[in-house]
Amino acid sequence: MKTNDDLMKELLTPEECAEIKADVAAEIVRVRGGLRENSGRKAIVTGKILKFTKRLTEEEARFIDYAREHHINYDDLMEG
């Protein structure tokens, strides 16, 4: 299975690929308005680590932390 990027690399020169990508970006800005302040579309930040929140009781959070520390396999627990 090939992606659009793979096909573009095979069939087009790097200059043609850059031109097509610039045209697509311009069209998106023209039609959808692009990325605007407070528009709900956040810019992609590279290198930023996502933070996950757990909505658990303290007891559940302690169990999960314990299971991770002791490498407990949840699949084995549920089968037995």
C-alpha positions, 0 to 999 in steps of 0.5 A, spaced: 500 500 500 502 506 498 501 513 500 500 519 496 507 522 499 510 515 496 507 516 489 509 523 489 516 522 490 516 516 485 513 520 479 515 527 481 521 531 482 522 535 489 520 541 485 514 539 483 512 536 490 513 542 493 509 546 488 503 541 489 504 542 497 504 549 496 498 549 492 494 545 496 496 549 502 494 556 499 487 552 497 486 550 504 487 557 506 482 560 501 477 555 502 477 554 510 481 560 512 487 556 515 489 556 522 486 562 525 487 565 532 482 561 537 479 557 531 479 551 534 485 548 530 491 548 534 498 548 531 502 542 531 508 542 536 514 538 534 518 535 540 512 536 545 510 530 550 503 529 551 500 529 558 495 524 560 490 525 565 487 519 569 480 520 572 481 515 577 480 514 585 486 514 589 486 506 590 485 505 582 491 510 581 495 506 586 494 499 583 495 502 576 502 504 579 503 498 582 502 494 576 506 498 572 512 497 577 511 490 578 510 489 570 503 485 571 500 483 565 493 485 565 491 479 560 494 474 564 489 476 570 483 477 566 484 470 563 485 466 570 
